[in-house]
Amino acid sequence: QVQLLESGGGLVQPGGSLRLSCAASGIIFSSYDMSWYRQAPGKERELVAAITSASNIKEYADSVKGRFTISRDNAKNTVYLQMKSLKPEDTAVYYCYAHCSILGMRFDYWGQGTQVTVSS
């Protein structure tokens, strides 16, 4: 059974930092590209950051560039999202997403999400 378990969310003041973790099980983690998405109330889910399986390519939404850093540890089957200089508009549920294509078949999985609230 595939599981993506996010942790590290919570309440933080503007300008603060949080580090989200997503621990994967039931997949060959090193074969999967990993992403973080977020969804704020009343808004569509949006891509925040992504990292390839070998960590050689990373991409970020313009709104988080320079503030968020995505990384992964394939030995620990975990992907991270370090968030700094947080703003109220970063408030959302953050989701971990694993995806890969093997022999033309696509495999993708979502975590259950972790709430991040930025407020004074």
Disulfide bonds with the S-S distance in Angstrom:
Cys22-Cys96 2.11
